[in-house]
């Protein structure tokens, strides 16, 4: 008699999760390219990182000083990615039940 293991389907990642990570990647690249225009890519990174998901006084200051070719960064893709990731999380949980 042979042991037959039931075939289990590999977990599939919900499309919303993939979209969420894609939007986060776009936001991160846009943020990096935009704020790199002020004092270089890695200068003042401690202050610039706060601009990834919102606006602080420092972010507004940087935006007033930057006059480059990259459009002004707004965290719309960051928050849209967050919504997509949360949606994907709940979709993944619903499929497991």
HUZICOR-V778427 format. One record per residue. RES is the residue in three letters. SS is DSSP state (@ for helix, = for strand, . for the rest). NEAR is the number of other ideal C-beta (glycine too) atoms within 10 Angstrom. Layout:
res=RES ss=SS near=NEAR
res=RES ss=SS near=NEAR
//
This chain:
res=UNK ss=. near=3
res=UNK ss=. near=4
res=UNK ss=. near=4
res=UNK ss=. near=6
res=UNK ss=. near=6
res=UNK ss=. near=4
res=UNK ss=. near=5
res=UNK ss=. near=6
res=UNK ss=. near=5
res=UNK ss=. near=5
res=UNK ss=. near=9
res=UNK ss=. near=10
res=UNK ss=. near=12
res=UNK ss=. near=20
res=UNK ss=@ near=12
res=UNK ss=@ near=18
res=UNK ss=@ near=18
res=UNK ss=@ near=13
res=UNK ss=@ near=17
res=UNK ss=@ near=21
res=UNK ss=@ near=15
res=UNK ss=@ near=13
res=UNK ss=@ near=20
res=UNK ss=@ near=18
res=UNK ss=@ near=12
res=UNK ss=@ near=15
res=UNK ss=@ near=22
res=UNK ss=@ near=14
res=UNK ss=@ near=11
res=UNK ss=@ near=20
res=UNK ss=@ near=21
res=UNK ss=@ near=16
res=UNK ss=@ near=15
res=UNK ss=@ near=21
res=UNK ss=@ near=25
res=UNK ss=. near=17
res=UNK ss=. near=15
res=UNK ss=. near=18
res=UNK ss=. near=15
res=UNK ss=. near=10
res=UNK ss=. near=12
res=UNK ss=. near=9
res=UNK ss=. near=12
res=UNK ss=. near=13
res=UNK ss=@ near=13
res=UNK ss=@ near=8
res=UNK ss=@ near=17
res=UNK ss=@ near=23
res=UNK ss=@ near=11
res=UNK ss=@ near=13
res=UNK ss=@ near=20
res=UNK ss=. near=17
res=UNK ss=. near=12
res=UNK ss=. near=10
res=UNK ss=. near=14
res=UNK ss=. near=12
res=UNK ss=@ near=9
res=UNK ss=@ near=14
res=UNK ss=@ near=18
res=UNK ss=@ near=11
res=UNK ss=@ near=12
res=UNK ss=@ near=22
res=UNK ss=@ near=17
res=UNK ss=@ near=8
res=UNK ss=@ near=10
res=UNK ss=. near=16
res=UNK ss=. near=8
res=UNK ss=. near=11
res=UNK ss=. near=7
res=UNK ss=. near=14
res=UNK ss=. near=9
res=UNK ss=. near=10
res=UNK ss=. near=23
res=UNK ss=. near=15
res=UNK ss=. near=18
res=UNK ss=@ near=12
res=UNK ss=@ near=19
res=UNK ss=@ near=19
res=UNK ss=@ near=14
res=UNK ss=@ near=16
res=UNK ss=@ near=21
res=UNK ss=@ near=16
res=UNK ss=@ near=13
res=UNK ss=@ near=21
res=UNK ss=@ near=18
res=UNK ss=@ near=13
res=UNK ss=@ near=16
res=UNK ss=@ near=19
res=UNK ss=@ near=14
res=UNK ss=@ near=11
res=UNK ss=@ near=15
res=UNK ss=@ near=15
res=UNK ss=@ near=10
res=UNK ss=@ near=9
res=UNK ss=@ near=10
res=UNK ss=@ near=6
res=UNK ss=. near=4
//
